[in-house]
Amino acid sequence: MNLAKTIPFIIITMLFFQCGSENNPHNPLLAPEGWRSEVIEFPLKFASSLAYTGVEYVRFAPGWGEEGATDYFSYVFLWDIDQNPDLSTQKLESEMEIYFDGLMRMVTKMNLKLFKEIPKSKAFFEKINDSVYVGKILTYDAFTTKKEVNLNIIVEYTFCKNNNKHLVLFNISPQPPEHQVWKKMKKVTIDLDCG
């Protein structure tokens, strides 16, 4: 067993399994075979200043934690939240910087071999329409490479009338938007009856 590859997944599990005593919480993100599932409750331990209540559902591409894999650091997550996020380019930039800075700081602190200052994340977004934003996040990969990584991101917002929830879907990958991995991420769908 390769410990270098195993440790990031142990850390991810510790970070993301915050859903009480249920061993296999339901994840409404349906994904192709081989995509790992995680479920996290708000407030997020690594980004508690994001003032939402609800759940984050995550699906990791099979090669997410493998440097050099075509789907390295490619994943989809869904915020199923009670509050209207009132998305804007500025709010997304701020919240994604908080999210990634907190996540990478926590992973760095948990990795006993890594005691160094890591660069702050920087996010840039452009509004496509009232429910779609595209952008970039320049952050640090504390899980695998211990290097900076540039991530492309597509954010889609939907209001779910049937359960009065706000859904924010994030598709993230360092690959350019024309790469095949984006087609694979689009196959990750939300299994919720929103009316």
VENNOR-V960960 format. One record per pair of residues at least 24 apart in sequence whose ideal C-beta (glycine too) atoms are under 10 Angstrom apart, sorted by the first residue. I is the first residue (numbers start at 1). J is the second residue. If there is no record, write none. Layout:
I,J
I,J
This chain:
4,65
4,144
5,65
5,66
5,67
5,144
6,65
7,65
7,107
7,110
7,111
7,112
7,113
7,143
7,144
8,64
8,65
8,66
8,107
8,111
8,141
8,142
8,143
8,144
9,36
9,60
9,64
9,65
9,143
10,110
11,106
11,107
11,110
11,111
11,142
11,143
12,36
12,38
12,58
12,60
12,64
12,65
12,103
12,107
12,143
13,38
14,45
14,106
14,107
14,110
15,40
15,44
15,45
15,46
15,103
15,106
15,107
15,110
16,40
16,41
16,44
16,45
16,46
16,56
16,57
16,58
16,60
16,77
17,41
18,42
18,43
18,44
18,45
18,55
18,56
19,55
25,55
25,57
26,55
26,57
26,191
27,55
27,57
27,58
27,59
27,78
27,191
28,55
28,57
28,78
28,80
28,167
28,189
28,190
28,191
28,192
28,193
29,57
29,58
29,59
29,76
29,77
29,78
29,80
29,169
29,188
29,189
29,190
29,191
29,192
30,59
30,187
30,188
30,189
30,190
30,191
31,58
31,59
31,60
31,61
31,62
31,75
31,76
31,184
31,185
31,187
31,188
31,189
32,59
32,61
32,62
32,184
32,185
32,187
32,188
33,62
34,60
34,61
34,62
34,63
34,71
35,59
35,60
35,61
35,62
35,64
35,71
35,74
35,75
35,76
35,184
35,185
35,187
35,188
36,60
36,61
36,62
36,64
36,65
36,75
38,75
38,77
39,80
40,77
40,79
42,79
42,80
42,81
42,82
42,83
44,79
44,98
44,99
44,102
44,103
44,106
45,102
45,103
45,106
46,98
46,99
46,100
46,101
46,102
46,103
46,104
46,105
46,106
46,107
46,109
47,95
47,96
47,97
47,98
47,99
47,100
47,101
47,102
47,103
47,105
47,106
48,98
48,102
49,94
49,95
49,98
49,99
49,102
50,79
50,81
50,85
50,94
50,95
50,98
50,99
50,102
51,81
51,83
51,95
52,79
52,80
52,81
52,82
52,83
52,85
52,95
52,166
52,168
53,81
53,82
53,83
54,78
54,79
54,80
54,81
54,82
54,83
54,165
54,166
54,167
54,168
55,79
55,80
55,81
55,82
55,165
56,80
56,81
56,99
56,168
56,170
57,167
57,169
57,188
57,190
57,192
58,170
59,185
59,187
59,188
61,172
61,173
61,181
61,184
61,185
61,188
62,184
63,181
64,143
64,144
64,173
65,141
65,143
65,144
65,145
66,144
67,141
67,144
67,145
67,146
67,147
67,149
68,144
68,145
69,144
69,181
70,173
70,175
70,179
70,180
70,181
70,184
71,173
71,174
71,175
71,179
71,180
71,181
71,184
71,185
72,141
72,144
72,145
72,149
72,173
72,174
72,175
72,181
73,139
73,141
73,143
73,144
73,145
73,149
73,150
73,151
73,172
73,173
73,174
73,175
73,181
74,151
74,152
74,171
74,172
74,173
74,174
74,175
74,179
74,181
74,182
74,184
74,185
75,151
75,170
75,171
75,172
75,173
75,185
75,188
76,154
76,169
76,170
76,171
76,172
76,173
76,184
76,185
76,186
76,187
76,188
76,189
76,190
77,168
77,169
77,170
77,171
77,172
77,188
78,156
78,158
78,167
78,168
78,169
78,170
78,188
78,190
78,192
79,155
79,157
79,165
79,166
79,167
79,168
79,169
79,170
80,160
80,163
80,165
80,166
80,167
80,168
80,169
80,190
80,192
81,165
81,166
81,167
81,168
82,163
82,164
82,165
82,166
83,165
83,166
84,157
84,159
84,166
85,155
85,157
85,166
85,167
85,168
86,157
86,166
87,125
87,127
87,130
87,131
87,132
87,133
87,155
87,156
87,157
87,166
87,168
88,125
88,127
88,133
89,123
89,124
89,125
89,126
89,127
89,133
89,135
90,125
91,125
91,133
92,123
92,124
92,125
92,126
92,127
92,133
92,135
92,137
92,153
92,155
92,157
92,168
92,170
93,121
93,122
93,123
93,124
93,125
93,133
93,135
93,137
94,123
95,123
95,168
96,121
96,122
96,123
96,124
96,125
96,135
96,136
96,137
96,139
96,151
96,153
96,155
96,170
96,172
97,121
97,122
97,123
97,137
97,138
97,139
98,123
99,123
99,137
99,139
99,170
100,137
100,138
100,139
100,140
100,142
100,149
100,151
100,172
101,139
101,140
103,139
103,140
103,142
103,143
104,139
104,140
104,141
104,142
104,143
104,149
105,140
105,142
106,142
107,140
107,141
107,142
107,143
108,140
108,142
108,143
108,146
109,142
110,142
111,142
111,143
111,146
113,146
114,142
114,146
116,146
118,142
118,146
118,148
119,147
119,148
121,148
121,151
122,150
123,151
123,153
124,153
125,153
125,155
127,155
128,154
128,155
128,156
129,156
129,157
130,157
131,155
131,156
131,157
131,158
131,159
131,168
131,169
132,156
132,157
132,169
133,157
133,168
133,170
134,171
134,177
135,172
136,174
137,170
137,172
137,174
141,174
149,174
150,174
151,175
152,176
152,177
152,179
152,182
154,182
154,185
154,186
156,190
158,190
158,192
158,194
159,194
159,195
160,190
160,192
160,193
160,194
160,195
161,193
161,194
161,195
162,192
162,193
162,194
162,195
163,192
163,193
163,194
163,195
165,192
165,194
167,192
167,194
